[in-house]
Amino acid sequence: MKAVRRPQFLTDLEEGADYLQTQAGDEVLARWRESVKNTLRLIQQFPELGRLRSDLPIEGIRTLNLREFPDYLVFYRLRAGRIEFLRVKHGMMHLPGLFESENP
């Protein structure tokens, strides 16, 4: 299944990487990046693995935690034969607010 990384997903990756490098250093950042890659691969192999989120304002969004960093969530949805990676964010925030001002 084809995967598409939305612009906000790429921005989240950069912001998450900057934050982790500043707060925890290069070793943690490298582990986080590897965990993101592994999670994206897993989703591509098993697209329906993630939890379907009825609490978010856009229908069909799923989330899956990063294995090594379980407080981080990958937000994605399945559309027209592809996987759209929408966001990657720390889960301890107001999650519905992530999608209120956009229509991915």
C-alpha positions in Angstrom: 0.0 0.0 0.0 1.4 3.4 -1.0 2.3 5.8 1.9 1.9 9.5 1.8 3.5 11.8 4.5 1.5 14.9 4.9 3.3 18.3 5.4 2.2 18.5 9.0 3.6 15.0 9.7 7.0 16.2 8.3 6.8 19.3 10.4 6.0 17.2 13.5 9.0 15.0 12.8 11.3 18.0 12.7 9.8 19.6 15.8 10.0 16.3 17.7 13.6 15.8 16.7 14.6 19.3 17.7 12.9 18.9 21.1 14.5 15.5 21.8 17.9 16.5 20.7 17.8 19.6 22.9 16.3 17.8 25.9 17.8 14.3 25.7 20.7 14.3 23.2 21.8 12.6 20.1 21.5 9.0 21.3 17.8 9.4 22.3 17.1 11.2 19.1 18.6 8.4 17.0 16.5 5.8 19.0 13.3 7.9 18.5 13.9 8.3 14.7 14.5 4.5 14.4 11.3 3.9 16.4 9.3 6.2 14.1 10.7 4.3 11.0 9.8 0.9 12.5 6.3 2.1 13.4 5.7 3.4 9.9 6.9 0.1 8.4 4.6 -1.8 10.8 1.6 0.3 9.8 2.4 -0.3 6.1 2.5 -4.0 6.7 -0.6 -4.0 8.9 -2.6 -0.8 8.1 -5.6 -1.6 10.3 -3.3 -2.3 13.4 -3.8 1.2 14.8 -6.7 2.1 17.1 -9.6 3.8 15.3 -10.2 7.2 17.0 -13.8 8.3 17.3 -12.7 11.1 19.7 -11.0 13.1 16.9 -12.9 15.5 14.7 -11.9 13.9 11.4 -13.4 10.5 10.6 -11.2 7.5 10.1 -8.0 8.5 11.9 -6.1 5.8 13.6 -3.2 6.0 16.1 -0.4 3.7 17.0 2.2 4.2 19.7 5.9 4.2 19.1 7.1 1.0 20.7 10.2 2.5 22.4 8.5 5.8 23.1 4.9 4.8 23.9 3.9 8.4 24.8 4.3 9.3 21.1 1.5 8.5 18.7 1.5 8.3 14.9 -1.8 9.6 13.5 -2.8 8.1 10.1 -5.8 7.2 8.0 -6.5 4.8 5.1 -7.9 6.5 2.0 -8.2 5.4 -1.6 -5.7 2.6 -1.4 -3.1 4.5 0.4 -1.9 5.3 4.0 -1.8 9.0 4.9 0.5 9.8 7.8 -1.0 12.9 9.3 0.8 13.7 12.6 3.3 12.3 15.1 2.9 13.9 18.5 3.2 13.3 22.2 0.0 11.8 23.4 -0.3 13.9 26.6 -1.9 16.8 24.9 -5.4 17.8 23.8 -5.6 15.5 20.8 -8.8 16.7 19.2 -7.1 20.2 19.0 -4.5 18.7 16.6 -7.1 18.6 13.8 -9.5 21.4 14.6 -8.0 24.0 12.2 -7.1 21.7 9.4 -8.7 19.3 6.9 -5.9 16.8 6.0 
